[in-house]
Amino acid sequence: MRRSRCSLIGGLVFAGLSIGADRRAGLAVGAGMLRSALALVGLLNLVFLVGIGVALLQMDPWQFAYGPPPIVIALLVLPLITLGLTLLVVGLTAVGWRSGNWGWAAKTYATLVSMTALGFPVFLNFWNLLGFRY
């Protein structure tokens, strides 16, 4: 549990530093924040998928008889965090579309990645992995 908190805090600090670096470099704030948010969403979703896979492979199925183990509960927090970040990504994509500074390729890429990021929580919700429904 402690390692999970440390890695989450480290990821948030890294995202904050990368946003600050984009501002110092004179890049557009929306594009830098979008890149950072997308990277964080992708990283946390990957950590969730790998973590759940490893946890389920190493556990005895009877451990779920009296509720989910603590590691599974800790991993179920990650999709809730990425859901909030995904909503941020959608908002930043809308800002990028309205700003007029992006070309058609950047708009298409941001839209496709945002739609993909929105699809993952829907997939998790279908399998009752979004939130604590057990």
Residue, then its C-alpha position, 0 to 999 in steps of 0.5 A: m500500500r505504501r509503495s502504491r501511494c509513493s508511486l502515485i505521488g511520484g507520478l503526480v509530481f512528474a506530471g506537474l514538473s512536465i507542465g511547468a517545463d512546457r510553460r518555461a519553454g514557451l509552449a502552448v499551455g493547453a498542448g503541454m497539459l494535454r500531453s502530460a495528462l494523456a501520458l499520466v492516464g496511459l501510465l496509470n491505466l497500464v499500471f492498473l492492467v498489469g497490477i490486476g493481472v499480476a495480482l489475480l495470477q498470484m492469488d488463490p481464488w478462495q481469497f475472494a470468498y470474504g471480499p477482495p484482498p487489499i492489493v485489489i482494493a488499492l488497484l481499484v482506486l487507479p481507474l477512478i483517478t484516471l476517470g477524472l484525468t480523462l475528463l480533464v483530457v476531454g476538456l483540454t481537447a475542446v480548448g485545443w479545438r477552439s483555440g485555432n492553434w492546432g492543425w488538422a492532424a493535431k486535432t484528429y490525434a487529440t480527438l482519437v486519443s480522447m475518445t480512446a481514453l473515454g472508452f477505457p472507463v466504459f470498458l471497466n464499468f461493463w466489467n464492474l471494475l470502475g469503483f468498488r462494486y463487489 
